[in-house]
Amino acid sequence: MTGMQSYTIGQAARLLGVSPDTARRWADAGRVATHRDESGRRLIDGRDLAAFSVELAKGDSGEEETPYTSARNAFPGIVTAIKLGDVAAQVEIQAGPHRLVSLLTREAVEELGLEVGVEATARVKSTNVHIDRV
């Protein structure tokens, strides 16, 4: 697949459903690892952000909760797990406090370039969840 995607503090905050200040405080406290790019911006590796988003959804953040809402049934988040079969695949996305699971074809996962740590949007219509690569 492709190289690992990294996220700025602002992008991570949006995916986690918190303010950039909250995400920055978490990074400063060592709750999520960061590194600097050639411009000096702090970045979070996609796999680290995916793991942190799952941890955050399971426990107390230590901060006041900000409600996370979806507009038009779209849940922007980060891919936290993929199970590939010969034909089908299961993709999990953590969108703020929401964990969404979608069953789709293996071919769709490969065409979208989905992997753990990649930003994606789950779109829910009735009983179906559709995944868009951002």
Secondary structure, DSSP 8 states (H G I E B T S, - for coil): -----EEEHHHHHHHHTS-HHHHHHHHHTTSS--EE-TTS-EEEEHHHHHHHHHHHHHS--SS-------BTTEEEEEEEEEEE-SSEEEEEEEETTEEEEEEEEHHHHHHHT--TT-EEEEEEETTEEEEEE-
